[in-house]
Structures are given as structure tokens and as C-alpha cells.
Amino acid sequence: MTQILSTDEIDALMRGLEEGSIDLDSVEEELPANSQDDTVTSFFFGQKTSIRAGALPGLDLINEHLASQLSFKMSQKVGREVHVQPKATTNQIFGRFLHALDPPIFINILRVEPSQSMALISIDGEIMYQILEGFFGGVGDSERPFRNFSPFEMKVIDRIMDVTREQIELSWKKLDDSFNLILTRWENQPQFAAVMPLDETVFLISFSIEVGDAEGTLTICYPSVILELFKQQLKVGFQQKDKVEGSSAWMASLTHELGMVPLSVSPVISKEKMTVKEMLDLKKGDVITLSHDMSEEMAVDVEGITKFKGLAGVVDGKRAVRITEIVRDDD
């Protein structure tokens, strides 16, 4: 039933209940036996809920740009081909996210400015063993131990993860220049990474990573306040802003470069006509009489096209032309 009762109807209903004129038992008998089954749907608030594709175009662009940059930068850092692809963006309860993280795993704990909230970056241990082996010059075919990382390995991984943190920060700065990620510490035990209330809703951005034969997941865990803080920009996207700014910068650079191109400028005193025979008969010492008066304006050609008009004269003992008129294209 979709109709909403008015205030008068609600008052009449309450009076009927108080006076006993409404029999609740008879009302229940009139309801269909399966009405509750048809209208009530069970829902578990701790389950993942995917953010609808296309709902946040700005976020999609950030993820694609970030995956491309991570593939390039991490390949350079570890000396081995690394492929990164956007995987999924979901909402989840923070406690369930931590519970799903299985050691060995590497977790960065960061503070997000300007919100001062906390965020996590996790990467599977399977991938990190491959990356570590490539970092130290291995061929990537050794058996990988399923244990926690040693303190030395953690320090090396942190140096490699500097690239990841930097690229994430640069990608999100496209939305707001004030966005910064400040590393507070790193952990390899999920239970020690509970930096937010376990019942808080977070949104997870996951990427699939391939290094050799190993596959894993890199996950960025943001609190919901980050999504709310940049929700408008993420909905609108930033492609138009980038296009305008990029076009302006490109146009300024192009204008500067074009301004440095050398051109041939030729004052045309007069244009005379003669036959081919007269031209072939010309010899040294012949004089061509000009029909143009030197005291009148003459055309000034730029690369063979008349762009100005001017008067001939002398400046500091050198012949010169003073521009008197600009010739427009429509003239």
C-alpha cells in the first residue's frame, strides 16, 4: 500500500483504537497470508556492495590512470614486468575487510589530508615475494615461503611501496591539490591495523597485479568520509577541467613556438608586366621603368602574401618601410 494517511485519518485511526471500534483480529484475518513474505526482504548490512559502474566517472578515471602509472613505475622499480589493472570498487564494513586479509600481507597505514582520517593500502604476500625477488635480481622461479615478512623485508617493501603511495597521491590530486597521504607505519598483521571503528563503512578500491606467474590484489581502503568529501568531483569527473587546462597550456606553448618561426618580409615597390619575348631579350644595362610612385604606399608581403602597406623612407642611413596599414584577410 503506497498511499500515505493524512493527519485527520491518523487521528481517526488512533481514536478508533482507543475506543475499541476497530477489531485488530479481523484486520489481520483480511491480510493475505503471504503478505510479509512478498514485502520483506532480508538484508545483511556487512556484505560488500559494489558501487554502480558509471556512477562516479571521476573515480573510474582515477583508477585507470593509477593502474597505468603503477604498471610503469613498479616495473621500473623492481626490474620486472608488472601489470596492474582496476578490479572493483566496493563498500564494506571495516571489520569484515580486516578479517578477510590473510597473512602474509603488507599493510600501509596512512593519514589522509586534509580530512585527517586514516586509510590503508594492502598488497598480497604472494605478489610481494615475487617483487622482492625481482628487486634483488632473482629470476622469479624460487619457491616462495608462506610466512610473515622479516623486518628487513618489510623495510625493502616499504621502499618499493613509496612508488605506490606517490602515484595514488598524484592521481587524487587531480581532484584537489590539498590531497596528501602521510605514512604513519606499516604492519604485516591485520589485527594491528584496526585504525578505524570495526563497524564503520569503508569503500575499497582493488587492483589486480600480475608479476610473472604470480597474481594478487592491491587494495586501497578509504573511510566513507573521503568518498563524501570528493563525491561531487567524482560524480562530475575532471576530464573537462583537464581538457580546458591542457588545451590552454598547449595553446600557449604553441603560440610561443610559432612566434619564433622566421618569416620572409618583402616590400613590393611595383609589379610590372612584360611578354616572354621581352623578358628573354633583357640584357645587362637595360632599365625597367616602374609605374609606381615611390611617395605612395606600397605592399609589404609576408611569405608571398600581402599583409601590410607602407611608405618607403630612410632611418639612420638605411632604407626602411614604415607600416601604415594592416591588410585583413577579408579585404
C-alpha positions as CSV (number, residue, x, y, z in Angstrom):
1,M,0.0,0.0,0.0
2,T,1.6,3.2,-1.2
3,Q,-1.0,5.8,-0.1
4,I,0.1,7.9,2.9
5,L,-2.5,8.7,5.5
6,S,-3.4,12.3,6.2
7,T,-3.3,13.8,9.7
8,D,-7.0,13.6,10.1
9,E,-7.0,10.0,9.1
10,I,-4.3,9.1,11.5
11,D,-6.2,10.9,14.3
12,A,-9.4,9.0,13.4
13,L,-7.5,5.7,13.4
14,M,-6.0,6.4,16.9
15,R,-9.4,7.3,18.3
16,G,-10.8,4.0,16.9
17,L,-8.1,2.0,18.5
18,E,-8.6,3.7,21.9
19,E,-12.5,3.4,21.8
20,G,-12.2,-0.3,20.6
21,S,-14.3,0.3,17.4
22,I,-11.5,-1.3,15.3
23,D,-11.1,-5.0,15.7
24,L,-7.4,-5.8,15.1
25,D,-8.1,-9.6,14.9
26,S,-10.5,-9.0,11.9
27,V,-7.9,-6.8,10.2
28,E,-5.2,-9.4,10.5
29,E,-7.6,-12.0,9.0
30,E,-8.2,-9.8,6.0
31,L,-4.5,-9.5,5.2
32,P,-3.1,-12.1,2.7
33,A,-1.3,-14.9,4.4
34,N,1.9,-14.4,2.4
35,S,1.9,-10.5,2.6
36,Q,5.0,-10.4,4.7
37,D,6.9,-12.8,2.5
38,D,6.2,-10.6,-0.5
39,T,7.1,-7.3,1.1
40,V,10.0,-8.1,3.4
41,T,13.5,-8.8,2.0
42,S,16.3,-9.9,4.3
43,F,19.5,-7.7,4.0
44,F,22.9,-8.1,5.7
45,F,24.5,-4.7,6.2
46,G,28.0,-6.2,6.5
47,Q,28.1,-7.5,2.9
48,K,30.0,-5.9,0.1
49,T,28.0,-3.6,-2.2
50,S,29.5,-2.7,-5.5
51,I,29.4,0.9,-6.5
52,R,27.4,1.1,-9.7
53,A,29.6,1.4,-12.7
54,G,29.5,4.8,-14.2
55,A,28.0,6.4,-11.0
56,L,31.4,8.0,-10.3
57,P,33.1,8.7,-13.6
58,G,35.9,10.7,-11.9
59,L,36.8,7.7,-9.7
60,D,36.9,5.4,-12.8
61,L,39.3,7.8,-14.5
62,I,41.5,8.0,-11.4
63,N,41.7,4.2,-11.2
64,E,42.5,3.8,-14.8
65,H,45.2,6.4,-14.7
66,L,46.6,5.0,-11.4
67,A,46.8,1.4,-12.8
68,S,48.7,2.6,-15.9
69,Q,51.2,4.6,-13.8
70,L,51.7,1.8,-11.3
71,S,52.4,-0.7,-14.1
72,F,55.1,1.6,-15.5
73,K,56.6,2.8,-12.2
74,M,56.7,-0.5,-10.4
75,S,58.2,-2.2,-13.5
76,Q,61.0,0.3,-13.4
77,K,61.5,0.0,-9.7
78,V,61.7,-3.8,-9.5
79,G,63.2,-4.5,-12.9
80,R,60.5,-6.9,-13.9
81,E,57.3,-6.6,-15.9
82,V,54.4,-5.6,-13.6
83,H,50.8,-5.5,-14.9
84,V,48.2,-3.6,-12.8
85,Q,44.5,-3.4,-13.8
86,P,41.5,-1.9,-12.0
87,K,39.5,-4.7,-10.4
88,A,36.5,-3.5,-8.4
89,T,35.2,-0.7,-6.1
90,T,33.0,-1.8,-3.2
91,N,31.6,-0.7,0.1
92,Q,32.2,-2.9,3.2
93,I,32.3,-2.9,6.9
94,F,35.8,-2.2,8.1
95,G,35.9,-5.2,10.5
96,R,35.0,-7.6,7.7
97,F,37.7,-6.1,5.4
98,L,40.3,-6.8,8.1
99,H,39.0,-10.2,8.8
100,A,39.4,-11.1,5.1
101,L,43.1,-10.2,5.0
102,D,45.2,-13.3,5.3
103,P,48.9,-13.2,6.2
104,P,51.4,-12.9,4.7
105,I,50.4,-9.4,3.7
106,F,51.9,-6.0,3.7
107,I,49.7,-3.1,5.0
108,N,50.5,0.6,4.8
109,I,48.7,2.8,7.4
110,L,48.3,6.4,6.2
111,R,46.7,9.6,7.3
112,V,44.7,11.4,4.6
113,E,44.9,15.1,4.4
114,P,43.0,17.4,4.6
115,S,40.4,15.2,6.3
116,Q,42.9,13.8,8.9
117,S,41.2,10.4,8.6
118,M,43.1,7.1,8.2
119,A,43.4,4.9,5.2
120,L,45.1,1.5,4.4
121,I,46.9,0.1,1.4
122,S,47.3,-3.7,1.4
123,I,49.1,-5.9,-1.0
124,D,49.1,-9.7,-1.1
125,G,52.2,-11.5,0.2
126,E,52.3,-13.8,-2.9
127,I,52.9,-10.8,-5.1
128,M,55.4,-9.1,-2.7
129,Y,57.6,-12.2,-2.7
130,Q,57.8,-12.0,-6.4
131,I,58.5,-8.3,-6.3
132,L,61.2,-8.8,-3.7
133,E,62.9,-11.5,-5.7
134,G,62.9,-9.3,-8.8
135,F,64.2,-6.3,-6.7
136,F,67.2,-8.4,-5.6
137,G,67.9,-9.8,-9.1
138,G,66.2,-13.2,-8.9
139,V,64.7,-14.9,-11.8
140,G,61.3,-15.4,-10.1
141,D,61.2,-19.3,-10.1
142,S,62.2,-20.0,-6.5
143,E,59.7,-21.4,-4.0
144,R,58.0,-18.7,-2.0
145,P,57.8,-19.3,1.7
146,F,54.3,-18.7,3.3
147,R,55.4,-16.8,6.4
148,N,55.3,-13.3,7.6
149,F,57.9,-10.8,6.3
150,S,61.1,-10.3,8.2
151,P,61.9,-6.7,9.5
152,F,64.5,-6.4,6.7
153,E,62.0,-7.5,4.0
154,M,59.4,-5.0,5.4
155,K,61.9,-2.1,5.0
156,V,62.6,-3.1,1.4
157,I,58.9,-3.5,0.7
158,D,58.3,0.0,2.2
159,R,60.8,1.5,-0.3
160,I,59.1,-0.2,-3.1
161,M,55.7,0.9,-1.9
162,D,56.9,4.5,-1.9
163,V,56.1,4.4,-5.6
164,T,52.6,3.2,-5.0
165,R,51.8,5.9,-2.4
166,E,53.3,8.6,-4.6
167,Q,51.2,7.6,-7.6
168,I,48.0,7.3,-5.6
169,E,48.6,10.8,-4.2
170,L,49.3,12.2,-7.6
171,S,46.2,10.6,-9.1
172,W,43.9,12.0,-6.4
173,K,45.5,15.4,-6.6
174,K,43.6,15.8,-9.9
175,L,40.5,16.3,-7.7
176,D,42.1,18.5,-5.1
177,D,45.7,19.8,-4.8
178,S,45.4,19.6,-1.0
179,F,45.1,15.8,-1.1
180,N,48.1,14.2,0.7
181,L,48.9,10.7,2.0
182,I,51.1,10.7,5.1
183,L,52.6,7.3,6.1
184,T,52.3,6.6,9.8
185,R,53.5,3.0,9.9
186,W,53.3,-0.4,8.2
187,E,52.1,-3.8,9.5
188,N,52.0,-7.4,8.4
189,Q,49.3,-8.5,10.9
190,P,45.7,-7.3,10.1
191,Q,44.7,-7.2,13.7
192,F,47.2,-4.5,14.4
193,A,45.8,-2.3,11.5
194,A,42.4,-1.5,13.2
195,V,42.8,2.2,12.9
196,M,39.0,2.8,12.4
197,P,35.9,1.6,14.2
198,L,35.3,-2.0,13.1
199,D,31.6,-1.2,12.3
200,E,32.5,1.8,10.1
201,T,31.6,1.6,6.4
202,V,34.6,1.9,4.2
203,F,35.0,1.9,0.4
204,L,37.6,-0.4,-1.1
205,I,39.4,0.2,-4.4
206,S,41.1,-3.0,-5.6
207,F,43.6,-3.7,-8.4
208,S,44.8,-7.0,-9.8
209,I,48.6,-7.3,-10.0
210,E,50.5,-9.8,-12.1
211,V,54.2,-10.4,-11.7
212,G,55.4,-13.3,-13.7
213,D,53.2,-16.3,-12.8
214,A,52.0,-14.8,-9.6
215,E,48.7,-12.9,-9.3
216,G,47.4,-10.9,-6.3
217,T,45.5,-7.9,-5.2
218,L,46.4,-4.4,-4.1
219,T,43.6,-2.8,-2.1
220,I,43.1,0.8,-1.1
221,C,40.8,1.2,1.9
222,Y,39.3,4.7,2.4
223,P,36.9,5.7,5.1
224,S,33.4,6.8,3.8
225,V,34.3,10.5,4.7
226,I,36.7,10.5,1.8
227,L,34.0,9.5,-0.6
228,E,31.7,12.2,0.8
229,L,34.4,14.8,0.7
230,F,35.1,14.3,-3.0
231,K,31.7,12.9,-4.1
232,Q,30.7,15.9,-6.2
233,Q,34.0,15.9,-8.1
234,L,33.9,12.2,-8.6
235,K,30.4,12.4,-10.0
236,V,31.2,15.2,-12.4
237,G,34.6,13.9,-13.3
238,F,37.6,16.0,-14.1
239,Q,38.1,15.3,-17.8
240,Q,36.5,18.6,-18.8
241,K,38.7,20.5,-16.4
242,D,41.8,18.7,-17.6
243,K,40.8,19.3,-21.2
244,V,40.4,23.0,-20.7
245,E,43.6,23.4,-18.7
246,G,45.6,21.2,-21.0
247,S,44.3,22.9,-24.1
248,S,45.1,26.3,-22.7
249,A,48.7,25.3,-21.7
250,W,49.1,23.6,-25.1
251,M,47.8,26.7,-27.0
252,A,50.2,29.0,-25.0
253,S,53.1,26.8,-25.8
254,L,52.2,26.5,-29.5
255,T,51.7,30.3,-29.7
256,H,55.2,30.8,-28.2
257,E,56.8,28.4,-30.6
258,L,55.0,29.8,-33.6
259,G,56.2,33.3,-32.6
260,M,59.8,32.2,-33.0
261,V,59.4,31.0,-36.7
262,P,61.4,33.2,-39.1
263,L,59.5,34.7,-42.0
264,S,60.4,36.4,-45.2
265,V,59.2,40.0,-45.4
266,S,59.3,41.7,-48.9
267,P,58.3,45.3,-49.6
268,V,56.9,45.3,-53.1
269,I,57.7,48.6,-54.8
270,S,55.9,47.8,-58.1
271,K,54.6,44.9,-60.2
272,E,55.1,45.3,-63.9
273,K,54.0,43.1,-66.8
274,M,56.1,42.1,-69.9
275,T,55.9,39.4,-72.5
276,V,58.1,36.3,-72.5
277,K,59.9,37.7,-75.6
278,E,60.7,41.0,-73.8
279,M,61.9,39.1,-70.7
280,L,64.2,36.9,-72.9
281,D,65.6,40.0,-74.7
282,L,66.7,41.6,-71.4
283,K,70.4,42.2,-71.1
284,K,72.8,43.8,-68.7
285,G,72.2,47.6,-68.5
286,D,68.6,47.6,-69.6
287,V,66.2,49.7,-67.4
288,I,62.7,48.6,-66.4
289,T,60.5,51.6,-65.8
290,L,58.3,51.3,-62.7
291,S,54.7,52.7,-62.8
292,H,54.5,53.0,-59.0
293,D,55.3,56.4,-57.4
294,M,57.8,55.9,-54.5
295,S,56.0,58.5,-52.5
296,E,52.8,56.4,-52.4
297,E,52.0,53.4,-50.3
298,M,53.5,50.1,-51.3
299,A,52.5,46.5,-50.5
300,V,54.5,44.6,-47.9
301,D,54.4,40.8,-48.5
302,V,54.9,38.1,-45.8
303,E,55.9,34.8,-47.4
304,G,54.4,36.0,-50.7
305,I,51.1,37.2,-49.2
306,T,50.3,40.9,-48.8
307,K,49.8,41.6,-45.1
308,F,50.7,45.3,-44.8
309,K,51.0,48.5,-46.6
310,G,53.8,51.0,-46.0
311,L,55.8,54.1,-47.1
312,A,59.4,53.9,-48.2
313,G,61.9,56.0,-46.3
314,V,65.4,56.2,-44.7
315,V,66.2,55.5,-41.0
316,D,69.7,56.0,-39.7
317,G,71.1,56.0,-43.2
318,K,69.3,52.7,-44.0
319,R,66.4,52.2,-46.4
320,A,63.2,51.3,-44.5
321,V,59.5,50.9,-44.8
322,R,57.0,52.4,-42.3
323,I,53.8,50.3,-41.9
324,T,50.8,52.4,-42.5
325,E,48.0,49.8,-42.8
326,I,47.3,46.2,-41.9
327,V,45.7,44.2,-44.7
328,R,43.0,41.9,-43.3
329,D,42.2,38.6,-44.9
330,D,38.7,39.7,-45.8
331,D,40.0,42.7,-47.6
